[in-house]
Amino acid sequence: MTVDRIGSLDPIQPGKKPGRSDQVNQREDIDSISLSSEALEKSELHQAKELVFAAADVRAERIQEMKSKLNDPSYINETILKGTADKIMEAWGL
């Protein structure tokens, strides 16, 4: 395989001085980023979701206790049903 030379390979180009230029071009424009309200809301939701997943479940014992009570047929009686219904009504403001 043969590679042909495209142009001259002169490492020193005449007329150009090596090094930095004395004149520095400064721009007055400042770069900025703006986020939409939708993007900010999604960011907050994502952060909240990450916190929830990272948090330890400190109520695991209480959840297990309630599961065992609900599986017990003698636990669910008229008093429990009325109390639960009352709490639901209070939560709805009725």
CORMOCOR-V125998 format. One record per helix or strand. SS is the DSSP state (2 for helix, 1 for strand). FROM is the first residue (numbers start at 0). TO is the last residue. If there is no record, write none. Layout:
((SS:FROM:TO) (SS:FROM:TO))
//
This chain:
((2:36:53) (2:59:70) (2:77:90))
//
